[in-house]
Amino acid sequence: MGLISKRVKSIKPSPTLSLTEKAGVLKKAGKDVISLGVGEPDFDTPKHIRDAAKAAMDNGETRYTAVSGTMELREAICDKFKRDNDIDYDPSEVVVGTGGKQILYNAFMATLDPEDEVIIPAPYWVSYPDMVQLAEGKSVMVECPAENNFKLTPEDLEAAITDKTKWVILNSPSNPTGAAYTHDEMKALTDVLMKYPHVHVMSDDIYEHLVYEDFEFVTPAQVEPELKDRTLTINGVSKSYAMTGWRIGYAAGPKDLIKAMSKIQGQSTSNPSSISQAAAVEALNGPQDFLDDWREEFEERRDLVLSMLDKIDGIECVKPEGAFYVFASCEDVIGKVTPSGKTIESDEDFATYLLEDKNVSVVHGEAFGLSPFFRISYALSKEDLTKACDRIREAVEELKPAPANDLKQQFTRRPKRGGPGM
Ligand SMILES: Cc1ncc(COP(=O)(O)O)c(C=O)c1O
């Protein structure tokens, strides 16, 4: 009998984390690696938020809080939902956890029984399928190709629903594609869901504030108030407020679900850090104007990356509405041969080639359930982004044509399970 459980053996190590590690090893060895794999803003947490944390420490807010979060923070969250999304929640319908990740994990652990199905549009954030697996549920992937701008269509959603469907996950703007649903697109999905009262909606809105141009963010319970009773609206301060290290995520939903999630939290981690909670109160209640500057900066970076990738013969991109990712197709390089004689057979091979030959770290599409693509994070300075895109162009230009038995013919786009990760 081995020490490690079957449960743990059933999940893969994080593809994004192992890539970060590999890039770290090369950096340590003195290589000038540019990491386009990062999943966090490069800005500092704003000063007024840091000051609130310092004040909390000095005021003795250093003890256990209520498991589901302080009343002050849950009230600030209710105010945020009213202000930004026009949804009325009561603090008893809110739970605060150690990052959006713990909220999602608790939600699955609190609701999934073996064989319960979770519809996951692919490409997806790497952790969803593994969290479902840990909770002994069953992931049902629905491919959302580039032709659909990586969005779930109402037809595909309806076709995936069975008697066993417990949840559908929507993540808008999305990691890894940046795709976000317009009001009409979301309404078309909620119209389908209205027909299936046994299906619940998990809306991961963690990138809510990172939308560009005039795009208007919407969330399912706002677009279809009648769905509110079976929707868990998830959000957090990590991405929007540059607070990834503070570990505060939250969700609002039906009271019995929130109670069940709090019960799991109460027997595992208890409350999230009291100091981080105080900082999150300031993030939500304090000034919001800096978000416009950040949005502007991210939009410029997105446009820079898109314009540079657009000039590379062999790389195709869909313009993302939000988040800080571009999910680029590398279909046209499949089958080509690197200067050292290796054939690029998959998006993973392409990512490895970029890292080993050009010192650029990206995450391959297969990790997110859709190939042949690679994800670029543009949460980096414009200078580094320019350098990285130049290196990608050189890498593609240096590839030699495919030999006669063209591998591209054999390569079909297919959603695949990725591992857990960031
Ligand atoms: C789509 C998505 N949801 C949730 C999370 C979790 O965020 P947190 O850092 O708050 O746990 C991430 C982080 O990468 C994410 O990309």
The ligand as a Tripos MOL2 file, in Angstrom:
@<TRIPOS>MOLECULE
LIG
   16    16     1     0     0
SMALL
NO_CHARGES

@<TRIPOS>ATOM
      1 C1        -10.0640   31.9190  -14.4980 C.3       1 LIG1
      2 C2         -9.4640   31.9730  -13.1480 C.ar      1 LIG1
      3 N1        -10.2590   31.7590  -12.0920 N.ar      1 LIG1
      4 C3         -9.7780   31.7840  -10.8450 C.ar      1 LIG1
      5 C4         -8.4400   32.0410  -10.6040 C.ar      1 LIG1
      6 C5         -7.9710   32.0250   -9.1770 C.3       1 LIG1
      7 O1         -7.5770   33.2320   -8.7070 O.3       1 LIG1
      8 P1         -7.0410   33.4250   -7.2240 P.3       1 LIG1
      9 O2         -5.6340   33.8970   -7.3580 O.co2     1 LIG1
     10 O3         -7.9440   34.4570   -6.6010 O.co2     1 LIG1
     11 O4         -7.1260   32.1250   -6.5060 O.co2     1 LIG1
     12 C6         -7.5670   32.2690  -11.6730 C.ar      1 LIG1
     13 C7         -6.1370   32.4790  -11.4490 C.2       1 LIG1
     14 O5         -5.2910   32.2970  -12.2840 O.2       1 LIG1
     15 C8         -8.1000   32.2540  -12.9840 C.ar      1 LIG1
     16 O6         -7.3270   32.4900  -14.0450 O.3       1 LIG1
@<TRIPOS>BOND
     1     1     2 1
     2     2     3 ar
     3     2    15 ar
     4     3     4 ar
     5     4     5 ar
     6     5     6 1
     7     5    12 ar
     8     6     7 1
     9     7     8 1
    10     8     9 2
    11     8    10 1
    12     8    11 1
    13    12    13 1
    14    12    15 ar
    15    13    14 2
    16    15    16 1
@<TRIPOS>SUBSTRUCTURE
     1 LIG1         1 GROUP 0 **** ****
